[in-house]
Amino acid sequence: MSNTPEPVVKKKSKVPHTYVIIFSLIILTAILTWIIPAGVYERVEAPDGRMVVDPNSYHNVDPNPSMPFDVLQAYPRGLGAASSIVFFIFIVGGSFTMLTGTGAIQAGINSLAVKLRNNDKMMIPLFIIVFSIGGATIGMSEEAIVFVPIGIALARALGYDSIVGMAMVALGAAAGFTAAPMNPFTIGVAQTIAELPMFSGMWLRLIILVITWVLVIWYISRYAKKVKADPTKSYNYEREKLLESAEIDYDNLPKMTGRHVAVLLIFAAGIGLLVFGVIQYGWYITEIGALFFGIGIVTGLVGGSKPSEMAVHFLQGAADISTGALVVGLARGILVIMEDAQIIHTVVHALAQFVVALPGAISAVGMLVVQSLINFAIPSGSGQAATTMPIMAPLADIAGLTRQTAVLAFQFGDGISNSIIPTSGTLLANLSIAKIKYEDWVKFVAPLILIWSGLAAVFCVIAALINYGPF
């Protein structure tokens, strides 16, 4: 009888499903409504007509803690509150499948892959810079969702994974959105409320944009190189194995047909119309969804698909992303609980008092932390600006900081955490279309968020020390 001990088999720890994580947060939030007192700020009309918070008006109101049935209602009510984003995801997913059903996208990706065959490292910087310019100038965020499938198709064709494809688009847009040299939805709103000249202080934000480019390009390229060398290093490896291989036989590529070229030209024209509509007419989710649906129909017909085939493609595309689309409503349930119990303003008020107590330049970092925490409950950039800047601007005066520094802390707190918090509808939409689990994305992006946040803290301290202005 052998005395050799049997090997100990370690059980691999399994991260709970995304739905379990988010529903647990709903339960935790409901419990907190019994602990955190209810309170509100009054809203007043600003000179430009916008309704903003009166920083001196906070007062407690009658508590309205969540009951067990409220927790169960949070999901269906969250779906209702986030319905525009949920249905937008379904429409984009279905429409893009109509487009890809023509074979034109794959043919175009193959052609581009050939051109990048010996210089594929240029793909990541190119995507990041292009989409960051969109984020920096027109506040591109939700608008980038429709480009995620293209980024993924190209990334996989060149030997990377879906995370690289989504990151090039999503983090590229986030880099520009966060640095925000001319983002009208964050900097524009925040500076107006803080009574600063529109887009003033741009010189520092341009420096931040360039440094952020370097950081994001380095981080994604480093991961991409590792995955290309060993696909098992992918955080999305289990799902990647289930996908059809995207490797290209460069010597035997099918040639692009006239139909393929026509489809791609129509798609390019549609994207041009998208950019024009966003800039000229302020198009948002409804208009973009309608445009993409139209692109799907027209390209399907031009590409040779029969109407019934297009319908099957649309339904298949919508079905493929249903899990991710529906989780957006679940995440919105967290905000439903907080809004019903009227504890959001209480949290804002308490965090504001924390900032005032901090010494010197450290108070600027405190503002960054506060804005990041508030972003969990108010992930809308313009909404967060309207809620917090009427409070943070006077607090900056009291703390001896410039109001421009307070705006800088806001833009960092609002922008960086949007790439990881589960209440970000845009993030969840991107993940659903990319077929990436939330927990796998967190494994990938968490180190970047920590580095990015540390960099933001350094810039906040610098802004405080140089009296970053004007005023």
Secondary structure as UniProt FT lines:
FT   HELIX           18..32
FT   TURN            33..35
FT   STRAND          39..40
FT   STRAND          43..45
FT   TURN            47..48
FT   STRAND          51..53
FT   TURN            55..56
FT   STRAND          59..60
FT   HELIX           68..81
FT   HELIX           83..100
FT   TURN            101..103
FT   HELIX           104..115
FT   TURN            116..118
FT   HELIX           120..122
FT   HELIX           123..138
FT   HELIX           142..147
FT   HELIX           148..157
FT   TURN            158..159
FT   HELIX           162..179
FT   HELIX           184..188
FT   HELIX           189..193
FT   TURN            194..195
FT   TURN            198..201
FT   HELIX           202..229
FT   HELIX           231..233
FT   TURN            235..236
FT   HELIX           237..242
FT   HELIX           250..252
FT   HELIX           258..281
FT   HELIX           285..302
FT   TURN            303..304
FT   HELIX           307..320
FT   HELIX           322..341
FT   HELIX           344..356
FT   TURN            360..361
FT   HELIX           362..377
FT   HELIX           381..399
FT   HELIX           403..415
FT   HELIX           417..419
FT   TURN            422..423
FT   HELIX           425..434
FT   HELIX           438..465
FT   TURN            466..467
//
